[in-house]
């Protein structure tokens, strides 16, 4: 087990995981396969794990000796099955028949012949497996939550939510297996959930799984693979980056002043922390990342992020032999806030690019995705810095609503905040009509209008002026306009820190889901 904590000056440096560059020299194949001396499962299978339930089929694989024949047996109270396989080049692989949610089961693999051996995994459940990725706001642990004591005390109430965390490792080549685990498959306990800041276990991942399991009433497995201070390029394969014009030989040098700086080679975390997982059958993934890209390749993020999603989907589908869906549901958090009163537009620009410049998800470029808006969850007094808000319960709840709608097809589950369906000039007013009823608080400065003769002039901050909300209806807002013939664009919440805690001016009618930021130009 590898300890992912980092210390600076004798104290835990909450964001310094990016400095801890644990780079592994990739072993030769024979070494990686333990020289063919042992029968074993791959690193991310173990006691207490969750395997993907029916209708998908779970894939199991591991290491064996020579060209041996082996038998894998699944045994439980209600169901059992046997599967034969051969060891080829030191590796065996089995795809189980579909198994309905439940358990516990034992999984035994027995190697026959001159190298007879047997390994058994116990307390195995079947349910839905979700991958949790990203940077420090995904790595943010349960112990850092606003109500950490209460949340940790609840761990024992959710024995059917199982957790696993990959170790922090980089590689310049694609690895076939993880080099280690920070948390092996486990039943949740306060100690495992409440590790030191930014170690284990992810608060967003845990809360998402807990909320989901409460709704589904069957097991949920959570696989955390994230690293603080990392850009999207580190988590993307070379082929995905090439689709956005990024040469795989160019290092990613991200140096935001709020995160510990490091030079990240492209694809090093894809190689070491995602590629090894591809054989696993999963239900879906959630993602919380983007802060590091506000200062690096910002205006490529509308390409790199969707390209990463596409590539992960294709790769997990192929790696699992077609068991993981080609379009598996992918949820993400639209980044929260960093600096109050900042005039930089990097954060709103990044939020917009997270949606491939549509402003909402799913959209035509990012199908079967769902988004949790977080710009209304600032935390100026967070002990981990304002870039790490403690209000992860709201983030996870919003992600769960999206998963229920997009991954599980629940009808009448609202998961998207209001978004403009139509915007038009009406004399000296702009009418913004939303796609759903809205709850609106009057504001003098949340909306802005660009007054210009040409759209390109809106790139200057001096072209924008506040547009007060002067009237509101069930689905509409009216904004005051100064010069109707010069209106070039309108935007909402286009700043780093647009509002206080849950006090943005526009929400869904029940005040649960905030409207996301948007920018709309008058001319195509």
Number of C-alpha atoms within 10 A of each C-alpha: 11 13 12 19 19 20 13 9 6 7 8 15 17 25 27 21 28 22 17 17 13 14 13 12 10 16 10 9 13 11 10 16 23 15 14 17 13 19 25 24 21 20 17 24 20 19 18 25 29 33 26 28 25 15 12 21 23 25 21 21 20 21 23 30 27 16 15 18 19 23 16 23 18 18 18 16 8 9 11 14 13 14 15 15 18 19 19 15 15 23 21 24 21 16 17 17 17 14 21 17 20 18 21 18 22 18 22 18 24 18 25 14 10 9 16 15 16 16 14 16 17 15 17 24 29 25 28 26 26 24 22 27 25 24 26 30 30 27 29 30 26 31 27 24 21 15 13 17 14 11 18 19 11 12 20 13 11 17 15 26 30 25 29 27 24 26 25 28 23 25 20 17 15 19 21 19 21 20 22 18 21 19 22 22 22 20 19 23 17 18 13 19 23 25 17 20 22 32 30 26 29 33 29 29 29 26 21 27 27 25 17 23 19 14 11 14 12 19 28 31 29 26 26 29 26 31 31 26 29 29 28 25 28 20 29 26 24 21 16 24 24 14 13 15 12 17 13 17 10 10 14 21 18 21 17 16 9 15 22 19 19 19 14 22 20 26 30 23 29 27 25 30 30 27 24 20 26 22 24 24 28 31 22 21 24 26 24 23 25 29 29 25 24 21 18 19 18 18 16 16 27 22 20 26 25 19 22 22 22 19 19 25 22 18 21 25 22 16 19 21 17 16 22 27 18 16 17 23 23 29 26 25 26 28 23 27 25 21 17 16 10 13 12 13 13 19 27 26 22 26 29 23 23 27 25 22 18 18 20 25 22 19 15 9 17 20 17 19 25 29 28 29 25 24 29 22 23 25 21 19 11 16 12 18 17 18 20 24 24 29 20 26 19 20 24 24 19 27 28 26 22 29 27 18 18 22 19 11 11 13 9 7 13 15 23 25 25 23 22 19 12 11 17 12 16 12 12 14 20 21 20 20 22 20 14 18 17 27 22 21 12 15 16 13 15 21 23 22 28 26 23 17 12 14 16 9 15 19 10 9 12 10 15 21 16 19 24 18 21 13 14 18 12 13 19 21 22 22 25 20 22 15 13 15 13 15 21 22 20 25 18 21 23 24 22 24 21 24 18 15 14 17 14 21 23 24 24 22 17 9 15 16 24 26 27 27 23 21 19 16 14 15 8 5
